[in-house]
Amino acid sequence: MQRQAPFPTFDKVALNSTASHKVVLVDFYADWCNPCKMISPLLEKLTSDATVKTGSGRSLDLVTVDSDAEFELAAKYQVRALPTVIAFRDGQKVDQFVGALNEGAIRQFLAKL
């Protein structure tokens, strides 16, 4: 499931420590960012496929954050380049990557989670 997240929604979804069965991927993007336009469909595809799991066997959820509109949230997580994708598990940031990775590289990232 993909959600466009303003700050309060982000807190409820990504920082929800009771959602122990999921890893939440937070995609920080901007409309003007061409690499963001390349990676967003891949993230949507992978997170909407119920057969794609993390290395720990958890399912995925996707939250997108427009870093121009939610600059305070981007600053809180020290987003300095786009796209930045941060993984949250049990309400805690566990890993991240920066840049437009291909599908194979994203799958490798997910396998580490």
Helices and strands as residue ranges (DSSP letters): E 2-4, H 7-14, E 22-29, H 34-48, E 59-66, H 71-76, E 84-89, E 92-98, H 103-111
